[in-house]
Amino acid sequence: MVDYRKIFESSPALFLVLGADETFPILDASDAYLRATHTERDAIIGRPLFEVFPDNPEDPSATGITNLRASLKRVLAGGRPDTMAVQRYDVRGPGGDFEQRHWSPLNSPVIGPDGRAQYIMHRVEDVTDITRGDRVAALADETMRLEVMPRAQELQEANRQLREVTEQFQAVYDQGLFAARLRLDGTVLDINRSALEVCGFQRADVLDRPFWECGWWNRSQEVMAWVRHAVEQATAGEPFRGESLYFWGDGSEHIVDFACMPVRDASGRVVVVVPTGMDVTERVRAEQNQRELEAERRRAEALAEIDRGKTRFFSNISHEFRTPLTLMLGSLEEMNRESGGATIPAAYFDQMDLVHRNGLRLLKLVNTLLDFSRIEAERVQAVYEATDLAEMTAHLASEFRSAIEKAGLTLVVDCPPLSDTAFVDREMWEKIVLNLLSNAFKFTFEGTIEVSLRQADEQFELVVADTGTGISTAELPRLFERFHRVEGARGRTYEGSGIGLALVQELARLHGGEVTAESELGKGSTFRVTRSAASARKPRRA
């Protein structure tokens, strides 16, 4: 078996094996290194490097430890060898005094299975004689030293600056934009880490392939053609920039701000193409969302203004209608009262009754419009009174019984006494119940209309359910909007302003409650008005 330790220790070169941590412990040394530094293997193994080899305390300008530590850290950070300029680093002689020494160091990583530096090989060459010269030719050697040392220091500084620039460039290249270098035929020469790791690709997936066929683009023929055009334009010497769809390894779609730049040599000839990109998905989507929100806001404002215009119009018209309607209805009622003994054909009475019924219907519509306009203008003064809510609700529902049963429908009223007295505005509650019942009757042609009132879970709940035509799912979200009417809905009558349910919603809110609707097209609808029992027990004014 080959004895590698024996080979290492017997090497004529000066070697140290260091551990890959911040103390840089000495793990082994060649015999030549031990002789050159006047040390013994057993005395230094396991000890930190700079504890064994400190700076010369008599030299306040000593930089040996500082320079060597910086080089070793660069090796750990970059995983690459680091060549140092000639260094002065004094060591103790056999008698314990420090001897002036100059070294030419090279520090190299030994990479472990995880891809990181596991050890550092520190190889040095003693160049003291070169820099100091033979003492017999002291003057000549001193002249040479004075020439060599400044140059060595200049080289060391230049190397340091070059390393900094290289590290900065590499950091930008790897961690900033997505970037690559392409040959003139469009194949990938190199690719940075960001373009691979962020998007979920491997270097082997893209190197030497046409750039437009790589995973960022190849899920769309249109995108591939767009990227190929960009590369060909840059190859011809003209920069390109634009935004495009691109893809990650998981198949998700993103948006990139893409540029493709030609790089020229000293003669002006394009030698390489550099595509770069920045993911702008969030920015583009945020801008799109902002535009959509702004459009929706403008639409909502326009609709609100239309609604306000309608409300103002109907309010004005209603005021104009109500006075003549009241006078007309008053005259009809007076005629009915005074015609008791007159001989008037029955057909005339029927016509008068028809005019009276429709006049009352129109007056009700006018009053509803005025109620809504007052609520919108916040001019409503609600008066909450102690009320037997079950009895009142049952009485209101019974007013519809004759019309409902005449139409061949069944009215079910289920309003058992409640455990608490509720405080409501009676006029508003009446409008809530009658509007919901009127709506149910209008759209129910067979089956049942049911009115129920319950107190449970600290809530009063009024339910008006029917087996009518029902409402489509698409129409439900707009059901309580002002002036909204369901298109194509089959009803008993077609008059109405489309604000009955909107009025119910506003009146429910004035009571501290809410109204909701459930419906299935062709099977019927259920409306629920809920109000907290606690708030219903407290008299208040709104």
C-alpha atoms as one frame of an Amber mdcrd trajectory, in Angstrom:
protein
   0.000   0.000   0.000   1.259   3.483  -0.851   2.155   5.505   2.254   0.877
   8.934   1.196   1.678  10.486   4.578   5.309   9.446   4.220   5.407  10.874
   0.724   3.858  14.167   1.923   6.136  14.544   4.919   9.239  13.755   2.872
   8.406  16.252   0.131  11.180  18.809  -0.496   8.522  21.514  -0.807   7.351
  23.543   2.173   3.736  22.464   2.945   1.241  22.995   5.761  -2.178  21.327
   5.895  -4.694  23.646   7.610  -8.216  23.063   8.847 -11.021  24.938   7.088
 -12.255  27.106   9.957 -11.520  30.625  11.174  -8.677  29.517  13.514  -6.926
  27.592  10.684  -5.554  24.787  12.909  -2.357  23.076  11.730  -3.165  19.463
  10.782   0.188  18.408   9.307   3.430  19.787   7.888   6.178  18.572   5.606
   9.621  17.957   7.077  11.052  20.694   4.853   8.550  23.191   6.323   9.484
  22.174   9.880  13.200  22.693   9.122  12.622  26.073   7.470  10.570  27.372
  10.417  12.609  25.748  13.235   9.562  23.897  14.576   8.726  20.347  15.663
   5.717  18.439  14.328   4.384  17.400  17.735   4.703  20.970  19.051   2.530
  22.572  16.342  -0.038  19.936  15.234  -3.551  20.870  16.390  -2.669  24.452
  17.311  -4.046  27.564  15.529  -1.748  28.796  12.768  -1.315  32.347  14.087
  -0.658  31.135  17.634   2.309  29.141  16.350   3.477  31.870  13.964   2.703
  35.324  15.449   3.923  38.626  14.004   7.328  39.864  15.124   6.532  41.990
  18.216   9.609  44.126  17.512   8.272  45.125  14.087   5.230  47.452  14.565
   4.660  47.554  10.796   4.394  43.772  10.468   1.518  42.684   8.153   2.215
  38.956   7.871  -0.794  37.742   9.862  -3.171  40.290   8.285  -2.220  39.402
   4.714  -2.107  35.637   5.223  -5.431  35.547   7.115  -7.103  37.543   4.314
  -5.780  35.116   1.690  -6.981  32.054   3.630 -10.452  33.580   4.042 -10.630
  34.203   0.308  -9.885  30.546  -0.306 -12.698  29.508   2.066 -15.176  31.943
   0.560 -14.432  31.345  -3.113 -13.228  27.752  -3.139 -10.357  28.794  -5.441
  -6.545  28.950  -5.015  -5.097  32.302  -3.941  -1.558  33.357  -4.886  -0.039
  35.969  -2.638   2.686  38.489  -3.457   6.047  38.100  -1.716   5.464  38.576
   2.021   7.750  39.466   4.890   6.817  37.131   7.727   9.472  36.766  10.476
   9.799  33.456  12.356  11.533  32.473  15.566  15.037  31.096  15.263  16.493
  28.230  17.289  17.342  30.638  20.122  13.836  32.135  20.285  14.656  35.427
  18.583  12.763  36.440  15.429  14.550  36.103  12.105  13.640  38.244   9.136
  12.123  36.033   6.422  10.426  36.576   3.053   8.054  34.042   1.548   6.107
  33.450  -1.686   2.853  31.756  -0.566   0.146  29.836  -2.465  -3.035  28.755
  -0.660  -5.211  26.079  -2.304  -8.494  24.492  -1.165  -9.074  20.757  -0.891
 -12.760  20.393  -1.842 -14.925  17.915   0.081 -17.949  15.879  -1.132 -20.285
  18.793  -0.286 -18.479  21.098  -2.689 -16.894  23.174   0.087 -13.283  23.573
   1.174 -12.436  20.770   3.619  -8.709  21.576   4.030  -6.299  24.270   2.849
  -2.881  23.430   1.439  -0.487  26.238   2.386   2.617  26.024   0.184   5.445
  28.523   0.600   8.832  29.154  -0.908  11.502  30.820   1.187  12.758  33.730
  -0.953  14.683  35.432   1.819  18.009  34.952   0.045  16.624  36.447  -3.146
  15.292  39.541  -1.394  18.107  39.899   1.109  21.042  38.580  -0.947  24.325
  37.206   0.165  25.899  39.218   2.974  29.231  39.179   1.105  27.562  41.304
  -1.632  25.509  43.329   0.861  25.474  46.566  -1.078  24.340  44.973  -4.326
  21.802  42.868  -2.487  20.442  45.901  -0.644  19.962  47.681  -3.948  18.146
  44.661  -5.334  15.986  44.437  -2.207  15.041  48.087  -2.473  13.949  47.465
  -6.052  12.184  44.151  -5.516  10.228  44.959  -2.354   8.359  48.066  -3.627
   7.475  46.188  -6.786   6.310  43.243  -4.752   4.177  45.559  -2.642   2.775
  47.201  -5.760   1.975  43.767  -7.165   0.304  42.788  -3.899  -1.881  45.914
  -3.953  -2.720  45.421  -7.616  -3.690  41.812  -6.900  -5.877  42.953  -4.015
  -7.689  45.523  -6.161  -8.103  43.008  -8.975  -9.593  40.492  -6.571 -12.047
  43.070  -5.232 -13.174  44.070  -8.715 -13.450  40.426  -9.758 -15.452  39.552
  -6.649 -17.765  42.539  -7.159 -18.306  41.655 -10.804 -18.948  38.015  -9.919
 -21.453  39.047  -7.236 -23.323  41.251  -9.695 -23.129  38.597 -12.401 -24.352
  35.809 -10.119 -26.856  37.545  -7.864 -28.312  40.448  -9.814 -29.921  40.240
 -13.223 -30.401  37.031 -15.133 -27.430  37.048 -17.488 -25.688  34.841 -20.039
 -23.015  34.974 -22.705 -23.858  33.644 -26.153 -21.719  32.689 -29.097 -22.529
  34.320 -32.412 -24.572  31.283 -33.424 -26.811  31.873 -30.388 -25.623  28.919
 -28.300 -25.030  29.431 -24.581 -21.382  29.915 -23.624 -21.996  30.754 -19.971
 -24.945  31.461 -17.682 -25.086  33.083 -14.257 -26.365  31.496 -11.076 -29.485
  33.678 -10.734 -30.859  32.599 -14.102 -30.514  28.964 -13.057 -31.365  28.830
  -9.354 -34.296  31.254  -9.347 -35.966  29.587 -12.310 -35.180  25.988 -11.391
 -32.809  24.914 -14.168 -29.398  23.192 -14.227 -26.320  24.458 -16.036 -26.149
  21.243 -18.034 -29.681  21.964 -19.329 -28.591  25.116 -21.155 -24.865  25.122
 -21.966 -24.110  24.804 -25.700 -27.821  24.900 -26.626 -29.439  27.624 -28.741
 -30.561  30.193 -26.186 -34.144  30.410 -27.517 -34.582  26.638 -27.133 -33.771
  26.682 -23.414 -36.409  26.115 -20.734 -37.170  29.804 -20.145 -38.735  30.049
 -23.613 -39.434  26.636 -25.173 -43.011  26.216 -23.901 -44.224  28.711 -26.518
 -43.293  28.823 -30.192 -44.203  32.511 -30.271 -41.889  33.342 -27.362 -39.062
  31.266 -28.879 -39.362  33.179 -32.155 -39.353  36.490 -30.254 -36.150  35.596
 -28.351 -34.446  34.287 -31.472 -35.185  37.576 -33.241 -33.669  39.465 -30.268
 -30.469  37.374 -30.375 -30.107  37.719 -34.137 -30.606  41.477 -33.893 -27.875
  41.737 -31.240 -25.572  39.478 -33.291 -26.007  41.932 -36.152 -24.793  44.710
 -33.843 -28.095  46.289 -32.775 -29.217  46.187 -29.110 -32.669  44.814 -28.306
 -35.013  45.355 -25.337 -38.597  44.390 -24.519 -40.895  42.555 -22.099 -41.863
  38.951 -22.664 -43.526  35.966 -21.123 -41.040  33.370 -19.844 -41.247  30.108
 -17.904 -39.738  28.550 -14.787 -38.792  24.926 -14.421 -42.094  24.161 -12.669
 -44.007  25.404 -15.719 -45.266  28.614 -14.095 -45.529  31.707 -16.276 -43.686
  34.945 -15.446 -42.772  38.229 -17.126 -39.204  39.371 -17.836 -37.755  42.750
 -18.761 -35.367  41.392 -21.401 -32.368  42.981 -23.122 -29.854  41.567 -25.595
 -26.597  43.474 -26.114 -23.730  42.987 -28.604 -20.172  43.059 -27.170 -17.461
  44.261 -29.559 -13.687  43.862 -29.621 -11.183  46.656 -30.192 -11.809  46.552
 -33.935 -15.557  46.998 -33.459 -16.458  43.450 -34.420 -19.221  41.711 -32.417
 -17.588  38.819 -30.580 -20.231  37.789 -28.070 -23.878  38.538 -27.244 -25.014
  39.172 -23.649 -28.731  38.681 -22.893 -29.921  39.965 -19.505 -33.279  39.883
 -17.798 -35.075  41.005 -14.666 -38.249  39.350 -13.410 -40.935  42.050 -13.366
 -43.931  39.771 -12.843 -45.020  41.355  -9.578 -44.591  44.886 -10.907 -46.513
  44.200 -14.128 -49.308  42.382 -12.315 -49.500  45.114  -9.681 -49.790  47.738
 -12.432 -52.451  45.640 -14.164 -54.361  45.203 -10.898 -54.091  48.930 -10.267
 -55.494  49.690 -13.708 -58.338  47.231 -13.161 -59.073  48.691  -9.718 -59.041
  52.197 -11.150 -61.383  51.146 -13.962 -63.668  49.452 -11.446 -63.590  52.552
  -9.243 -64.521  54.792 -12.175 -67.274  52.356 -13.150 -68.606  52.278  -9.583
 -68.523  56.066  -9.408 -70.336  56.313 -12.743 -72.980  53.814 -11.613 -73.358
  55.610  -8.297 -73.834  58.900 -10.115 -76.406  57.271 -12.408 -78.209  55.906
  -9.335 -78.127  59.323  -7.682 -79.483  60.840 -10.879 -82.258  58.261 -11.023
 -83.077  58.857  -7.373 -83.223  62.623  -7.857 -85.350  62.191 -10.978 -87.782
  59.774  -9.362 -87.927  61.906  -6.228 -88.849  64.992  -8.230 -91.321  63.111
 -10.402 -92.836  61.386  -7.376 -93.498  64.714  -5.689 -95.212  65.885  -8.871
 -97.247  62.670  -9.151 -98.353  62.298  -5.551-100.522  65.425  -5.314-102.680
  64.770  -8.413-102.859  61.060  -7.521-104.104  61.878  -4.032-106.733  64.229
  -5.474-107.828  61.641  -8.063-108.119  58.883  -5.468-109.988  61.202  -3.129
-112.499  62.025  -5.866-112.994  58.340  -6.720-113.542  57.422  -3.084-116.016
  60.291  -2.698-117.905  59.154  -5.828-118.072  55.600  -4.444-119.486  56.830
  -1.152-122.119  59.101  -2.752-123.274  56.615  -5.415-124.916  54.234  -2.976
-128.513  55.107  -4.034-127.771  56.126  -7.603-128.670  54.033 -10.568-125.262
  53.447 -12.136-124.543  50.518 -14.455-122.394  47.814 -12.850-119.803  48.125
 -15.621-119.127  51.702 -14.502-118.564  50.559 -10.949-116.072  47.955 -12.239
-114.217  50.618 -14.204-114.145  52.961 -11.205-112.840  50.133  -9.026-110.132
  49.338 -11.589-109.059  52.997 -11.703-109.022  53.119  -7.902-106.919  49.940
  -7.517-104.364  51.049 -10.055-104.269  54.531  -8.565-103.478  53.001  -5.161
-100.774  50.846  -6.777 -99.236  53.912  -8.416 -99.421  55.873  -5.170 -97.656
  53.027  -3.373 -94.889  53.105  -5.983 -94.573  56.873  -5.662 -94.354  56.611
  -1.852 -91.693  53.874  -2.129 -89.582  56.100  -4.360 -89.937  58.978  -1.923
 -89.009  56.714   1.017 -85.880  55.616  -0.752 -84.842  59.148  -1.663 -85.320
  60.244   1.969 -83.199  57.329   3.214 -80.456  58.187   0.739 -80.553  61.839
   1.842 -80.411  60.653   5.507 -83.634  62.483   6.278 -85.382  59.433   7.764
 -86.447  59.732  11.407 -87.256  56.202  12.571 -89.199  55.781  15.795 -88.673
  52.473  17.598 -91.595  51.269  19.698 -92.228  48.200  21.817 -93.997  45.802
  19.468 -95.415  42.284  19.550 -93.466  41.441  16.431 -95.036  38.008  15.890
 -98.591  39.339  16.022 -97.772  42.291  13.780 -95.999  40.123  11.195 -98.833
  37.572  11.116-101.394  40.366  10.679 -99.451  41.916   7.786 -99.099  38.533
   6.069-102.849  37.866   6.398-103.559  40.950   4.259-102.208  38.964   1.301
-104.202  35.803   2.032-107.188  36.653  -0.156-105.074  37.579  -3.209-102.754
  34.580  -2.747-105.533  32.018  -2.359-107.495  33.557  -5.233-104.420  32.898
  -7.411-104.534  29.200  -6.416-101.547  29.399  -4.059-101.186  28.403  -0.409
-100.137  30.943   2.228 -98.463  29.520   5.344 -97.981  31.906   8.277 -95.836
  30.560  11.120 -95.236  33.327  13.663 -95.382  31.905  17.217 -95.129  34.333
  20.164 -91.588  35.500  20.901 -90.014  35.452  24.330 -88.989  39.123  24.105
 -90.716  42.303  23.088 -88.988  43.906  20.119 -88.461  47.587  19.504 -89.000
  48.404  15.830 -90.180  51.226  13.667 -93.623  49.792  12.870 -94.038  51.629
   9.590 -90.629  50.442   8.374 -91.266  46.854   9.499 -94.561  46.915   7.631
 -92.778  47.979   4.453 -90.201  45.222   4.889 -92.844  42.492   5.270 -95.167
  43.781   2.543 -92.382  44.319   0.014 -91.062  40.790   0.513 -94.551  39.287
   0.305 -95.414  41.372  -2.751 -92.210  40.209  -4.420 -92.975  36.549  -3.599
 -96.531  36.813  -4.915 -95.390  38.516  -8.115 -93.036  35.661  -9.102 -94.934
  32.604  -7.763 -97.484  30.880 -10.009 -98.000  27.620  -8.147 -97.208  26.113
  -4.795 -96.688  27.910  -1.505 -95.637  31.220   0.007 -94.490  30.884   3.610
 -93.900  33.628   6.195 -92.197  32.695   9.455 -90.654  34.549  12.412 -88.302
  33.004  14.947 -86.082  34.051  17.833 -82.908  31.974  18.177 -79.233  32.525
  18.983 -79.937  36.059  20.176 -81.504  36.959  16.823 -84.931  37.678  15.398
 -85.282  36.147  11.942 -88.044  36.870   9.431 -88.193  34.377   6.540 -90.310
  34.786   3.405 -89.998  31.723   1.151 -91.756  30.820  -2.082 -91.878  28.103
  -4.740 -91.754  30.613  -7.567 -89.647  31.083 -10.670 -86.419  31.553  -8.751
 -83.369  33.660  -9.573 -80.218  32.624 -11.449 -76.922  32.472  -9.584 -75.495
  35.215 -11.816 -78.248  37.653 -10.774 -78.058  37.070  -7.006 -75.099  39.432
  -6.297 -77.030  42.367  -7.824 -80.421  41.526  -6.342 -80.399  44.355  -3.769
 -78.968  47.037  -6.063 -81.114  50.070  -6.717 -83.097  50.010  -9.949 -81.884
  46.516 -10.807 -84.460  44.240 -12.417 -83.836  40.626 -13.351 -83.873  40.420
 -17.141 -86.400  37.974 -18.608 -87.988  37.126 -15.259 -91.636  35.974 -15.603
 -93.972  37.816 -13.216 -97.629  38.556 -12.695 -97.105  42.248 -13.418 -94.329
  44.218 -15.079 -94.607  47.548 -13.312 -92.047  48.525 -10.714 -88.953  50.677
 -10.329 -86.521  47.959  -9.245 -86.009  49.474  -5.785 -88.346  47.369  -3.630
 -85.627  44.962  -2.442 -83.087  47.785  -2.196 -85.542  49.575   0.116 -85.903
  46.396   2.218 -82.120  46.250   2.575 -81.876  49.884   3.701 -84.746  49.504
   6.185 -83.164  46.327   7.603 -79.879  48.187   8.086 -81.684  51.021   9.872
 -82.855  48.340  12.318 -79.263  47.136  12.817 -79.918  44.004  10.768 -79.424
  42.633   7.275 -81.304  40.866   4.495 -80.002  37.898   2.509 -81.389  35.836
  -0.348 -81.073  32.234  -1.480 -82.586  31.044  -4.728 -82.561  28.292  -7.311
 -83.839  28.944 -10.784 -87.181  27.206 -11.319 -87.550  26.135  -7.675 -88.098
  29.300  -5.691 -86.462  31.862  -3.399 -85.954  32.446   0.320 -85.377  35.897
   1.837 -84.132  36.270   5.421 -84.169  39.450   7.482 -82.121  39.070  10.657
 -81.690  41.471  13.541 -79.903  41.117  16.857 -82.378  40.420  19.655 -80.250
  42.523  21.999 -80.496  45.608  19.787 -84.204  44.906  19.190 -84.824  45.162
  22.947 -83.363  48.694  23.155 -85.556  51.635  22.130 -83.691  54.196  20.041
 -84.115  56.822  17.365 -82.399  56.833  13.988
